[in-house]
């Protein structure tokens, strides 16, 4: 009996050793393989690690930025410089705003608007940024980069309710005096914004050591990463069971079905929580002495207009619309104007529903994104600029 146990242990150890040698050999042979997510310079890596620790996630694929941009582009894109004596416009929001500088036509429209009206424009839109992250991002822009706009365009998306409740609610970290200071990044998780692997592998590739040593370090990290990932998942499950009971042990994955769920179900608790996060953000920026005007933008998703089928073939319709939440809240702030796209497309809802959206996607096609979404916002801005 004892002999068979010892034999099994030895066989297991030999098996693991062979696997370990194979893993090192495989990584060594593929060490020069293109890895788009790897950050390729130390300055960018330090920057990315510093700000993901506060802002949960940053813009774009980490390694892609190195090709032609600077570290600051992980947080904001400068369309035109902020100049003394000129109006300075800051855009904040999620991917609806971020793509304004990714789409070539929209970017050119922004550049031309800037020149025509002699204004500075900074686009700080980042995918899945909702009010909590927008608030923290604003602190970073103000304190670390001295970005002091007098006009803010803040976009609140329909998905922000789900993002706030599913992604960020349980990751909010506060100071001793109750101030929100960061949203915890998703270390060792299955979330799409988990940068643990990106940061560590980038760090290893930037070491001035032989490729063989890099292969050993990468193998050791990947083995420990798999273990830590499972450990993190187990710890979260235990905490969830203690708080919500065994029936609710499954961890929320924050897939799109989870994000849009409160819109379909009209979940009042989640809507109330989201409303409070909007108020936190607006209270912060509206009290800045140098901010003169705030434009809040809302735009319907396809399921806000008519019942529609999702990519699973299920028909859905949103009972909740963020525009109504924002409309109610914004009335309390004298320097806020709500650009409500439900009003802008009134009478054309069927046309927008059938033509404007990417299939099975909440985003607009590029033409509608620039010609409808962006141009409407800029028209409102121009009216304001010309009235002063």
N, C-alpha and C positions, 0 to 999 in steps of 0.2 A: 504493500500500500504506500509506504513512505517512499519507496524507490520510484513508483509510478508518478507520485506527486513531484519529486525532484526532477524526473525526466520531463514532465509537462512544463515545469518552470523553466528548465534549461532550453527546451524547444521554443517556448514563447519568447525568451530573451534573444535567442539566435534569430528567430523570425523578425523580431522588432529591429535587431541590429541590421539584418539584411534589408529590411524596408527603409531604415534610416540611411543606409549607404546608397540605396537606389534613389531615394528622394534627393540627396545631395548631388548625386551624379546627374539626375534629370535637370535640376535647377541650374547646375553648372553649365550643362550643354545648352541651356536655353537662356543663359544670363543676358545675352544681347538682344533678346526678343523685345519688340516694341511693347511698352506698357504705358498707354495713354494717361493713366491716372497718377503715374509717378511724378512728383514734384522735382524738378531738375536743378534747382539751385537753393543754397542754404538760406538766403534771405527770404525767398518766397515760402520756404518750409516753415521758418520761424514765424513769419507773418500769419500763415494759415493756421498753425497750431495755436498761436496767441488768440486769434479772434474766433475760432470755432469753440474755444473753451468758454467764450462769453455768448456768442451769437448762435450756438447750436449748429448752424451750417452756413456756408458762404455760396457765392455764385459759381456756376459752371463745373466742369470736370477739372479737378485740381491741376493735373499735368498739362492740360491743353493751354492754360493761360501763359505758360512760360514761353510759348513760341513767339509772341509778338507784343506782349503787354507787360504791365508792371503789377506788383503785389496788390496795390490799392484797388485794382479792378476786381478783386475778389469781393469787394464791398460796394464799390460804386464806379460808375463810368462817367467821365467828364466829357460832356458834349461840347461845351464851351466854357471858358474860364469865368469864375466869379470875379468881377472887377468893382473896385470902389466907385461909388456914384452911379452904378447901374443896378437894375433889378436883378435879383438872384433867385432862380426857381429850382426847387428840389422836388424830384419825383420819388415817391416811395410806394411800395406795394409788392405784389407777387409777380409771377411770370407774365401777367398781362402788361406790367410795366417794364420788366426786364427785357422783353423782346422788342421794345421800342428802339433799343440800340443794337439789337441783333439783326432785325430785318433791315436790309439796305435802304429800302424806300422810306420806311419810317424814320430811320436815322437821318437821312438827307432832309426830310421834312423838318425835323427838329433843328438841324443845323441852319437851314434857311430861315426858319422862324427866329432863331437866335440872332442871326445877322440883321434881319429886317427890323427887329424890335430892340436891338442892342441890349440883349439880356444874357446872363450866364445861366447855363442849364447843367444840372448834375442829375443823372439817373441812378438811383439807389435801389431799383427794383430787383428782387431776388426771389426765385421760385419758392412757393409755400411760405412766404413771409406774411404773417398776419399781425394784428395790432401789438401783441406782446413783443415780437421780434422787431417790429418797426420802431417801437419805443426804445428798446435797447440799442438798435442800430443808430437811432438819432443821437443818443448819448455819445456813441463812438465818433460819429461824424462831427459833432460839435467839439468834443474835448480833445480828440486825437488828431483831427484833420482841419480844425478851425473852419468848418463849413457852416456858415451862418446865413441861411436864406431869409429873404423877406416874404417869399411866397412859397407855399407848399402845396403840391398836388399829391394827395394821399388816396390810393385806390384800395377799396375793401372788396374782396371777392366773395362770391357765394360760398366757396370752399373754406373760407376763413373760420367759419363756425366749427367745422370738423377739425381743422388744423389746431385751433386753440384747445379744443377739448380732448382730442385724441393724441396729438403729438407733443403739446407743450405744457398742458395743465400740471402734470405730475413731475415736470422737470424744471419748474420755476424755482430759483434760488434767491433768497432775500437776505439783506443785511440785517444787523441787529436792530436797526430802527425801522424795519419793515419795508425797505425800499427794494424793488426788484433789481438785482445786479447781474443776473445771467440766466440763461436757459441751458441746462446741462446737456452736453453733447451725448450722442448715443454710442458710448464705447461698448465694444464686444456684443453688438446686437445685430439683428437681421434687418434693421431699418436702413432705408436707402441713404440716409445721411450719417452713416457710421464711417468715420475717417480713421479709426484705429489702425487698420491695415495700411491705408494710404500713407499715414504719417510714419509708421515704423519702417515700412519697406523703402520709402523715400530716404529716410535717415540712413539705412543700410547701404543703399546704392550711392549715397553721397560720401561714404567713407573712403579714405585713401588707402585701401587695402587690396589684395589680390582678389580676382574673381572667385577663386576657390574659397577664400575666407568669407566672401559675401554669400556664397552658396550655403555654407555651413550656418551662418547667422540667419539667413532667410529660412532655412529648414527648421532651425530651432524656434524661430519666431512663429512660423506657421503651425507647428505642433502645439506650442503653448497657446496660440490664438484660438485654435479649435477647442482646447480644454476650457479656456477662460470664457469663451462664447457660451458653452453649455452651462458652466457654473453661473454666469450672469443670468441666463434664462431661468435656471432653477431657483435662484434667489428671488427673482421677480415673481415667479409663480407662488413661492411660499408667502411672500408679502401680500400678494393678491388674494390668496386663499384666507389668510388671517383677517384681511379687511372685508372681503366680499363673500367668503364662503367657497366651499369646494366646487359648487355648481358653476361658479364664475371664474374658474381657475385659468381658462384660456386667455392668453395674453393678446391684447388688441394689436393688430399688425399695421393699422392705419393705411390699409389699401384704399383705393378710390371708393369702394363700396362702403367702407367705414366712414370716410370723410363726408360723403354726401348723405349719409343716413339721417342726421338731425334735420336736414332740409326736407326729406321725404316724410319723416315722422312728425315734424313740427315739435321737436323736443324742447319744451319750455325751459327746463333747467339749463340745458346747453345754450339755448338762445340768451337766457339771462346772464349766464357766465360770459358769453361773448360780448354782450352789450356793455358789461362792466369793463372789459378789456379795451373796448373802443373809448370809453370815457377816460380810462387811465391815460391812454395815448393822447387824446384831445386835450385833456387838462394840462398835460406836460407842454405840448407845443403851443397851445393858445396863450399860455402865460409867459412865453418868451417875448421880451420887449421889442426885439428886432423883427419878429414875424408880424407882418401886417395883414396878410390874407391867407386863408386856407381853403382850397378846393377839395372836397371829398367826391370821389368818383365811384359809382356803382354801375355794374353792367349785368344784365340777366344771362344766365346759362340757358341752354336750349330747353332744359326741363322746367325752367321758370315760365316759358311761353306757352307750351302745349305738352301734353303727354308724349313721351318719346321712348324708343327702345334703346337700352344700353347695349354694350358689346356682348352681354350674355343672353340677349334676346328678351329681356324682361322689360315690360313697360313701366316707366316711372314718371312721376310728376312732383315737383317741389311745392309743398304747401307753405314753405317759408321763403321769403325773399329778403335778402340783406338790405335792399333799398328802403324797405319800410322801417327797419330797425334804425338805419342811418338817418332817415328823414325825421324820425321822432327825436333822436338824440341831438342832431345838429341845430335844431331850433333854439337850443339853450346857449348857443355860442354866436355872438353878434358878428364875428369876423369870418364865419364859415359859410361857404356856398356849396350846395350839393348839386353836382352834375349827375342827374338821375337819367340814365339812358332809357328807362322805361318811358319817360316823357319824350325823349328824343326820337324814339322809334314808334311812337303811338300812331296807329293807322297802317304801319308797315310790319307789324309783328309776324305775319305769315311769311312775308318775303324774307325777313331776317332769319326766321326759323328754318326755311327751306334752303337758303343759299349762303348764309354767313359763316356757319360753323364747320370746323373740321369734323369729319365723320367719327362718331363715337369718342368725341373729345370736347372738353368744355371751352377750348380756345377758338378764337376766330381765325379764318383764313387770312393770309397775309394782306390781301387787298382791302378787306373789311377792317382789319386791324389798323391800317394806316389811314384809309379814306373815311372811315366812319368813326372809329374809336379815337384815334389820335387827333384828327382834324377838328372834331367836335370840341375836344378839350382845349386845343390851341385857339379856336375861335372864342371860347369863353375867356381864356387868358388875355387875348388881344383886346377884347372889349374892356376888361378890367385895366389893362395897361394904358389904354387910350383915354380912360376916364380920370386918370390921375395926373 
